[in-house]
Amino acid sequence: MRISKSTELGVPEWRVTGFANHHNHELLEPNQVRFLPAYRTISESDKNRILMFAKTGISVQQMMRLLELEKCVEPGYLPFTEKDVRNLLQSFRKIDPEDESIDLLRMCRNIKDKDPNFRFEFTLDSNGRLENIAWSYASSIQSYEIFGDAVVFDTTHRLTAFDMPLGIWVGMNNYGMPCFFGCVLLREENLRSFSWALKAFSGFMNGKAPQTILTDQNMCLKEAIGMEMPTTKHALCIWLIVAKFPSWFNAVLGERYNEWKAEFYRLYNLETIEDYELGWRDMVNSFGLHTNRHIASLYALRTLWALPYLRSHFFAGMTTPGQSKSINAFIQRFLSAQTRLAHFVEQVAVAVDFKDQAGEQQTMQQNIQNISLKTGAPMESHAASVLTPFAFSKLQEQLVMAAHYASYQMEDGFLVRHHTKLEGGRKVYWVPREGIISCSCHQFEFSGILCRHALRVLSTGNCFQIPERYLPLRWRRISTPSNRHLHNPRNDHTERIQLLQSMVSTLVTESAKSKERLDLATEQISVLLSRIREQPVPALGLREMSSTHRNLA
């Protein structure tokens, strides 16, 4: 409809000058109407629940999931969105941002005074108010030296109490456990802010950029990484993409949603680009998704998330469902540390400290487990003595499978395929004199673990040890820095006693499982106690022990 205003004889008049009796734009699907502002409402009871959830420190995303469960509705079918919840929380905020910012900077400076290795950077706006702030701890910087080859930068969360975007840098250590690298709080999620955050992080890590970085689907962040980390391979976190599937596809696919999701995962895990492209086309046809904008967007970005396009880059196993869940759970721990902004830096330190303690216990438990050799091959026992139990279990899987493969020497290398197959296979190139081996499947480049094809060729060629270069330092049995030891060395004695208590608790639990174990433990502990009692005890050490015992009691 076209309307114009005219004035005749001094009297203004509105006239309809054009009208088309058909729609000139696409209408919303019936199941999308609820997203229009006029249909989005938060009831008083829901507001009370949301405010109660906010006090517990959980994220907005978690609030939405809980409310969906309480109301027995499908994901994405609440009468309001995550943005509506954030706006609600913002309206109830009663904290003075300027006072909080001043306290936060004072807190960071206090931590820096106590620990010179603590690092933080910040920017102020034209009015002298805090704009952005990033920080990292001494143990995080040391961990990054070894495990900073692959990094997750999760920017999908906000501090509920302050409504600020929160970014967390996380990696994976040699025992397959998440490790914290740094945090950033931003006022805005734009190119300028993300560029600043990446520069600050690089500065903390002495200019060392990761080989790969996994992020959410944010175009400003993608552009910032291209500018600030040009040599780093950027990819998208698959678990952050999959988390959006219910709201994207549940209503569209209905009963076929789970069937489609299973097919998506199958395509995601394919090895070759050719198989992926053919499979994607078939999937779109089978489910009638030709005009779906989310499918079109996923396909346009496929080189950033689909594994067939990423296998030649190292991701430390962080693209597998199990590890992604572990990383996500790790990140959620920081989101629970949400009271006042000024205390957030310290609370994150406590969360990292707790994770370090739990990590040390898990590491110890991994190391004391008896490793079961399955193939009897010298390569297996050699790898077991060098790699952590986590990394060795991954290599052992490949060694077991290698026995089912046949290798055929060709002019330019080897062709390796499953003994039941008559066609296809993988090309393996091996230079024994230089100890170099590579496979067209890119398993080693992707995970740092040799593939079954390469292991088969090494075995056929009478190689009894895996070449050193294929036992990466990041997967070897090396000690990792502990956050709490670096923060306060004076408490080292107390913390070692606490660690010993944890070890004793584990010893009792494991020993009680059988008579044989109990007999062995009793015998060995008697010998150990005799040796300990032979050691001299300085007078100072006796006073420290007495004080420590009282504190622990």
C-alpha positions, 0 to 999 in steps of 0.5 A: 500500500502506498499513501501520500499526503496532500493539502487542498484548500488548506486542509491536509488529506491522506490518500491511498495512491497505490495498492497491490493485493498480494504479498511481496515478501515471504511470510513466516512459517506458522512455527516461526510466528512466535519469534515476533516481538508481539508474541514474545512474553515472559510471565511473572512466574517465569521472571521469578524463576529466571531471577532465582536461576540468576542468583545461582550463577548459571548461564542464560542458555542453561536457564532456557534448558531448565525452563523447557524441561520444567514446562515439558516443551521442545527446545526452542518452543518457549514464548521468549528467547535468550535475548529476552532473558538477558534484557530482563536480567539487565533491567534488574541489575542494581550494581553500579558499573563504574564502581565495579570496574574500579574494584576489578582493576584494583583486584587485578593489581593486588593479584599482580603485587602478590604474583608478578607472573600474573598478567592482565591488560585493559582498555578505557573508553573516552570517559575513563570507564573500563571497556575491556579486560583480559587476564591469565595466570602464571600456570596457564602461561606455562601450560600454553608453552606445551599445550598451546598448539590447539586452543578453544576460544569460547565467546558464547557466554555472558556474566549474568550479573553484569551482562558482559560478553565473556571469552575463555581460552582453553586447551587440552593437556597430555592426559586428555584433560582441559587446561585453562589459558586465559579470560577476557571481558568485553563491552561489545562483540565487534571486530575492534574488541575481538582484535584487542582480545586476541592481541592481549592473549598473544602478548600474555603468551609471548607472541606465540600463536596457536596452530589452530583455534576453535570458536563459535560462528561469529563473523567479527571474530573470524575476521579478527583472527584472520587479522591478528593470527594470520598463520593460525587455522580457524575452525568452528566448535562443532558442539556450539553448532550442534547446540543450536540444532533443536531450535533450527531443525526440531520444528522443521523436521518433526519426527525425522529430526533424530534421523537427520541428526544421526546422518549429520554426524555420519557426514561430519566424521567422513574421511574424504571430501568427495564422500562428504560432498556426495553425502551432503547432497543426498541428505538435503534431497532426502530430507527436503532441506533445499530452501532451509537457510540454516542448511545453506549457511552450514554448507557455506561454512563447511570448510570451517567445521566438517572434519573432511576439510580439517584433517590436515590440521592439528586439533588435539582431539578437541573435535570428538564428542567426548572431549568437547563435552569435557571442555564444555563442562570445564567452561561451565565451572567458570560461569558458576563463579558469578557474584560481583565482577570485582571478585570474578578474577579471583573466583576464576583462579579458584576454579582453575585451582580446583581443576588443577587439583582434580587433574593431578588426582586423575593424572596420578590414577592414570599413571598407577593403572596397569597398562594392558598390552594387547598386541605384544608388538615391541612398538606397543611396549615402547609407546607405553613407556613414553606416552601418557595412558590417555595418548597410549590408549589412542595409539593402541587402538590404531595398533590393534586395527593395523593387524587387520590391514594389508600393505602393498609396496608401490613405486612411490610408497605403499598402498594400505587397505583392510584385508577384506577390501579389494579396492581403495586404500590409503597411500603411505610414504616411508623414508626409513633412513630419515625416519619419516612416514606420512599417510594420506588419511592425515591422522597424525597431522590431525591428532598427533597419533600415528594411524593404523596404515602407517603403523602397518607399514612400519611393522611390515618393514621390521621397525620395532620402535616408533620414530621419535618425531611421531611421539610428540612432546605434548602427548608424553609423560611430562609433569604439568605446572600446578596453578596453586603452587605458583600462586603461593609457594609458602603453602607448598607443604600444606598442599603436598600433605593434602595431595598425600591424603588424597593418594592414601584415600585412593590407595585404601579404595583400590586395596580393598577390592581384593584380598591379594591387593590388600596383602600387597598394600599392607606389605609395601606400606610396612616397608615404606613406613620403615624407610620414612622413619629412618629419615631425620626430622628437623625441629623447624619441620616438626613445628610446621608439621604440627601447625599443618596438622592442626589446620587440616584438622 
